[in-house]
Structure formats: C-alpha cells, structure tokens
Amino acid sequence: MSLNPLPIHTSRFGGCTLTGALSVTTHVRNTASIVHGPKGCTHHNFSLLHATGLDNETVTLPALISTALCESDIVFGGEGALLRTLDAVAERDLDAIFVLSTCIVDTIGDDVAAICCREYGVPVVIVPTAGFLGGTFQNGVANALCAIAGTAAPGPVNDCVNIIGEKNLEYEVEENYAEVIRLLGTLGIPVNLRFVHDITFDEIGMLGAARLNILREPALMPVGNYLKQRFGTPFIPTFPLGLSGTLSFVEAVAGTFGIDSSHAVEKERLFQRDTLAGFSDLKGMDASFDPAMSDPDGVYSSSEVAEALRMHMKKPGTSCVPLGPGTPVGTTGVRRMLHRWRRQLHA
Amino acid sequence: MPECTNPLWPCAMTGAAACLAGFDGLTVVIHGSSGCYYYPTTLLHAPLHGTFILEHEIIFGSEDRLNEVIGGLSGRGKRIAVITTCVPAILGEDIRSMLEKHDVILVDSPGFSGDVEAGYKNALSILAPRIGPDVRGVNIDGVCLFDPFYAGNVQEITRLLSMARIPVGTIFSHDRLEKVQHASPYTIGTNEDFASGIGEYCGGTLGFRAIGATFKRLGEVFADADVDRVFLELEQQEERIVRACDKYLLRFDPPSVAIFAGFSYAVHVAGTLEKYLDADIRCIGSRNAPGESKYPVEQVTGLEGVRSLIRQHNPDLVMGSSFERSVCEARAFTGITPPLRGTVRLAPSSFAGINGTLSLVEQVLNTCMDQKPVKS
C-alpha cells in the first residue's frame, strides 16, 4: 500500500486513540463507556472489541453507549446530546461512567468537561480521547489508565505487585499474564491488581497498595511515572522478554522486595536450558528475521534465542526462511516462539 | 437522535467504501483518521487506502496530505475515489478543487450522514451508472461487500442465469468499473436493501417463489432464454426441502423464531421458515428502516433492543449476527447477518438463489435438531 508516510508522520499508523482507551475502560466491570460522537464510531469499536473477545473465548459485550450525533448536532453543537445521554445512563445501576470523545467532537469544540462535572449520582470519569486528534492507540491506552488511576487514593503498601497496562486486545493476553504469575510465584510474590483487566471499579481503590508496578511494555513509561508520582510506587518497564530478559526480570523484582533471587534464577536457567534442548534440531539452520520485526526488544530477544541455538541468522530480506515477529514473554513465550520457528523452518 | 447502546450497524462511510471497493479499476481512499480506515478494512477484506490525517491537517488544511496520498496512487491505471469522513466533511475545504489535477471521484459520506445503506446508495449514485440500450443480459444488484453472502450470491445467480442461457450484465457492486457505464436495461436483485435502481427491475432471487417469478419475467424478456431448466431445478430442490422439513416436523414442533437482519433478508427468512416449517415468527428486529410486512417488525439499532425482543418473545431460534449469538443464551442460533465473528468462513455461501434457500433451511434444521435434548 502506498501511503508515502514521512518520518514525522509515524503516528498516522498508530491506530485510533478511542479504540486504545476503550480497550481499557471496557475492562472495568459494571461500568459504561459513553462515546460522544456519531453512532458509527461506537459501532466500529463495539464490533472490534466483540471480535477480539470471541478470539479469546470470552463473550465480550462491553456497554458502549453512543451519543449518536447527527448532522444537526454537528452544526449546532453536541453538548445537549451528551447531557441527555449522561442523564439516561446515570439511571442504570452502574459503578461508574467513562466519557470518551471522538475526532468530530473535538473538532466542533464541545465542552465535554463542563457537561461531565455536573452531579449524576455516579462517578463520571473523563478519558481524553479524540481519535487522531488525541494521538495514537497507545496514547488512548495511557490516557485511560491515568484517568482511571486518578480515581484512586494513596494508602498502605503491601508485599505485592500490580500488573499495569496489559494488552487487552492481544490474542495471548491470558497466557502472558500466566507466565508473569509463574515467575512471581518462584519468589512467592502475589499480584495485587491487574490494572486494568477484568476488574471492578472498587478494586481500583487498591491501586496504591502494591510495592511494585510491572508495566506491560516500555511505551507505558508515562503511566509508570504518573503512578510513581501519585502513589510513590516504583516500576519495572516491561514484562520479561526472552532468555536474559526473563532472568533479569526475576532479579529486578526480587531486588525491589529485598529477596535473594539466586535460587529462583538458577531454577529458571535450568528451565531455559531444558527448553532449548528440546529444539536442538534447529541448530545450524539458516534463517533471517522478518523485516516486519521492527520492535528492538523483540529483535534483541529473538536474536538471543537464535544465538543460543547456534542458528545462522542472515540479513533480513535474504533468500532464507524469514522468521515471524515475536516478543516472547518469559521462557514459556520463548518455547511457543520456537514451536512457530520450527514450523516455519520445516515448512 | 436518542443515545444508542452498542450500535449494531455501520455508518455511511463504511457503506460508501463497501460499494466503491467492489469495483475493479477503482482505487478507494478514505480521507480521514486511522480509526475510520481500519474498521472498513477489517470488515470488507478489500484493499483500501487512507490519508490518515492528523491534527496538523485539521488546523492547517489537508490539501498537502491529500495530494501526497493521491499522487502516490496515481498513474497506476485505476481511477481514484476519495471518501470523506466526518471531520474532513465539516472543515469546509474545497476538496474537489484541491484535487483538480487528478481524475478523482469524490464521495462525501461522513458517518453522521446515515447508515451503511445510505452511504452505499450515495456512492453508487455518484458513479452515475448508465444503461447501454444494446447491452444484452441482465444486471445483478444488491451485491455489497458488507454482506457476508455477497460472493456466494454472485456465484449462485450467475449459475442460474447461465443455466437459463442469459448473459450477466453488470454486477452492482462487484464488477469492472467500466461496466458501470454499460449496464443492461434489465436487473434482478439479490438483496433489495442494496438495490441499485438501474434498469427495469425483473424481480428478486430470495426464496423459490421470487426466483420463479423473476425467471418467468426473464423468459418473457429474453426470447431465446432457457428458463425451463431453472424451473425444473426449482421444482426438484423444493421437493427436497419439503421432504426434509416434513421429516423434521414428524418429531419436533415448529420453531418459534426471532430474526435480526436487514429488512430484505429478514422477510425472506420469515417467509421461508413459515412456509416450509410452519415456524412461528415471533418478531423481526430490522437493522434498517422496515417496509410493510405481515410479520411483527420493528427497527432495532442497538443491542439493548435485541435483548429486549428476545426476552419479550422467548423464541426457540434466534437468527442474526454474532452480536445476537452473544445474547441468545442457550437458544438455537443461525448466523445470517454481519458481523459473523468468532467463526471460520472460507467458502462463499449464498443467501440468494436456489442454493441460498437450500443452505438456509439446512442450517436451520441442523441447528434446531442439535438443540434438542439427546436421549440417554
């Protein structure tokens, strides 16, 4: 596809801010997300979230309510429609209402904050989103996480961690979480809160109770910094990636809790050695990485695995088998990636 | 317009894209944000392009960006169609003059202007179809990429026309672009919700009765047509349906049914199930504005309305999209309406034509029998 993107326009392809924010807000149970804009924007996102839920074997029917702006609202202003919708949704028995805006609403200049600051008898949380005007999908995720975090107050801290910013639309979201749980289990550390993945609005109040926040990926650093500022919670910037990344993750978590990690690290190292031994048939094979693999963390962790197996990696684009992109979470993620590599190499 | 919980139907921009992307020889560009681009791309499985505009272009104008994208797509032997989405539509830019050096078809189809059908019809009217008085054959209309049965419908109606030795005219909207200007004077339909309005309408192809009437008319129009072969197949296949349905009714009561679809498909389903299974059509929740019908019908635009109708009518069988499947609980379900998510669909299946009705009845019978308790 020829779109001639200029370097300064990389955000053109970063997806919709609204979708990113909804991937977060719809994971707070018994809440509704009002999308202030035409019906089509809400339908697009409802359909996408529904499809993603089905991929993950869950029947996901998040409550997305459109203010259903029509042409006259666009001409004369849509604040009345938002007020009417908020009044109607507040009648439902909900724990909170999230209000998200769209490109068109920011373009016509509706004062969303003024409408939302009225009393509705239920918490109303504004999430700054405006499609492309608000940034990218990732900005939407970060804005939603920070807006929701703003509803929680600091409190006493316990020996547990928060998982911050899981990719709720990711196909393997539960498997990645399970791998992090497994690694934390080797240190005896429990999870306080999956912020935000299938939680209640009340549970958000526990956000400040963790000793450590584990971010899903470095792109969430602004969220990590916001939480550090608000609750004083330090953070690890990413889930464990690849072989050495997994070992250093265990060490970093243990360090925060003042735990001796040597036993857990040694056990994980043995697990990694056994995992690699199961793929010794890949030793010496020629391959390259798919040019689509642009994430530096993914490239590093994949290269490390290839090197450990003594595979011969050529330049991307050469005639040998291109191995697909992957950011393997933990040693289990490495094993799944190696199964895919084996299939590709033996295809 | 009142608020809408979980809207079930796409916007006019998606409808315009569904129409234009069906024509080979046309490059479709969605002038708007990345969000407006990704949804139709994933829904229609068609090659679309986007301008992916940013805040900068809203403030300073989108002319440079449009020319950048259009310039990159020009010179490839295809005409370019630009669909404007909500934000560009209200900016007041004179897009036509911005793009005057390019041969561009401009379709103003912001999402707030209506639903998918409105966008489809608007886009097709801008293509300005023309009838070639000497063009032989019959056009097939109602073919929209948004419809999960469009490819199967084209195959099936082409098969029936071929059986009757009637050439296919222009397929609206899944054909070469130049054929839009050389349509046949006669048209038959596969889905009246996406009717083209081109030529003399000879009838639809939803259900055996409609197929029979339509081919009777085609036999009058085309003196050398061999429509008897179609009538023979109609008779044979209808007999198979009758036998299968009678066998079902020996053991089971007729199903009570709630149907959620575009009006045209919904009425066809209701008529078919009533005729062959004596089904109790409890309600039709039409996605679009309903026409007259002997069945209880109302327009349902959001998921709450679907839930409410199912609760109120308590049907055995729910027919609709994957949205309906998600709320129909343990009831039997058959997918007839987009989106049909969470299921693998590779082979084109039809809704129109003889095979379309066979497929519909087959699915309903299997679904209903699967739902009955198994003897221990």
Contacts between the chains, C-beta under 8 A, distances in Angstrom:
chain1	res1	chain2	res2	distance
A	1	B	47	7.4
A	1	B	49	6.1
A	2	B	49	7.5
A	2	B	72	4.2
A	2	B	73	5.9
A	3	B	49	6.6
A	3	B	50	6.9
A	3	B	52	6.8
A	3	B	69	6.1
A	3	B	72	6.9
A	4	B	68	5.6
A	4	B	69	6.9
A	4	B	71	7.9
A	4	B	72	4.5
A	5	B	52	7.9
A	9	B	52	7.5
A	9	B	54	7.0
A	11	B	54	6.5
A	12	B	34	6.3
A	12	B	52	3.6
A	12	B	53	7.8
A	12	B	54	6.2
A	13	B	34	6.4
A	13	B	52	6.6
A	14	B	34	7.0
A	15	B	34	5.7
A	15	B	35	7.1
A	15	B	38	6.9
A	16	B	33	6.5
A	16	B	34	5.8
A	16	B	35	2.9
A	16	B	38	7.0
A	17	B	35	7.9
A	18	B	35	6.3
A	19	B	35	6.2
A	34	B	3	7.9
A	37	B	86	7.8
A	38	B	11	6.3
A	38	B	86	6.1
A	38	B	110	7.7
A	38	B	111	4.4
A	38	B	112	4.0
A	39	B	1	7.9
A	39	B	4	5.5
A	39	B	7	4.4
A	39	B	9	7.9
A	39	B	11	6.6
A	39	B	111	7.5
A	39	B	301	7.6
A	40	B	7	7.6
A	40	B	10	6.1
A	40	B	11	2.5
A	40	B	12	7.5
A	40	B	13	6.6
A	40	B	14	6.9
A	40	B	111	3.5
A	40	B	112	7.6
A	41	B	11	7.9
A	41	B	35	7.3
A	41	B	111	6.8
A	42	B	4	7.3
A	42	B	6	7.5
A	42	B	7	5.1
A	43	B	7	4.1
A	43	B	8	6.8
A	43	B	9	6.4
A	43	B	10	5.6
A	43	B	11	6.9
A	44	B	10	7.2
A	44	B	11	7.9
A	44	B	35	6.9
A	44	B	39	3.9
A	46	B	6	5.1
A	46	B	7	6.7
A	47	B	10	7.9
A	47	B	39	7.3
A	47	B	43	7.4
A	47	B	339	5.5
A	47	B	341	7.5
A	48	B	39	7.0
A	48	B	42	7.4
A	50	B	322	6.8
A	50	B	323	6.7
A	50	B	326	7.1
A	50	B	339	7.7
A	50	B	341	6.2
A	51	B	322	7.8
A	51	B	339	7.0
A	51	B	341	4.2
A	51	B	342	7.2
A	54	B	322	6.7
A	54	B	341	5.1
A	54	B	342	3.2
A	55	B	342	7.4
A	59	B	326	4.7
A	61	B	6	7.0
A	61	B	303	6.7
A	61	B	323	7.8
A	61	B	326	5.4
A	61	B	327	6.9
A	62	B	6	7.9
A	63	B	5	6.5
A	63	B	6	7.0
A	64	B	5	7.2
A	64	B	6	5.5
A	64	B	7	8.0
A	65	B	3	5.5
A	65	B	4	7.1
A	65	B	5	4.9
A	65	B	6	7.7
A	66	B	3	6.4
A	66	B	4	4.8
A	66	B	5	7.8
A	66	B	7	5.5
A	67	B	3	5.7
A	68	B	1	4.5
A	68	B	2	6.8
A	68	B	3	5.7
A	68	B	4	4.7
A	68	B	7	7.5
A	69	B	1	7.7
A	69	B	112	5.8
A	70	B	1	4.8
A	70	B	112	5.7
A	71	B	112	5.6
A	71	B	113	6.4
A	73	B	1	7.7
A	73	B	112	7.7
A	74	B	86	7.6
A	74	B	90	6.0
A	74	B	112	5.7
A	81	B	1	7.7
A	81	B	3	7.3
A	84	B	2	7.6
A	84	B	3	6.7
A	85	B	3	4.0
A	88	B	3	5.9
A	89	B	3	7.4
A	102	B	86	7.9
A	103	B	32	7.9
A	103	B	33	5.5
A	103	B	35	7.7
A	103	B	86	6.6
A	103	B	87	4.9
A	104	B	86	4.3
A	104	B	87	5.6
A	104	B	90	7.1
A	104	B	112	7.1
A	107	B	58	6.2
A	107	B	87	5.1
A	107	B	90	6.6
A	107	B	91	7.6
A	108	B	90	7.0
A	131	B	33	4.7
A	131	B	35	5.2
A	131	B	36	7.9
A	131	B	87	8.0
A	132	B	33	3.7
A	132	B	34	6.1
A	132	B	35	7.0
A	132	B	52	7.4
A	132	B	53	6.4
A	132	B	54	5.5
A	132	B	55	6.9
A	133	B	55	5.0
A	133	B	58	6.8
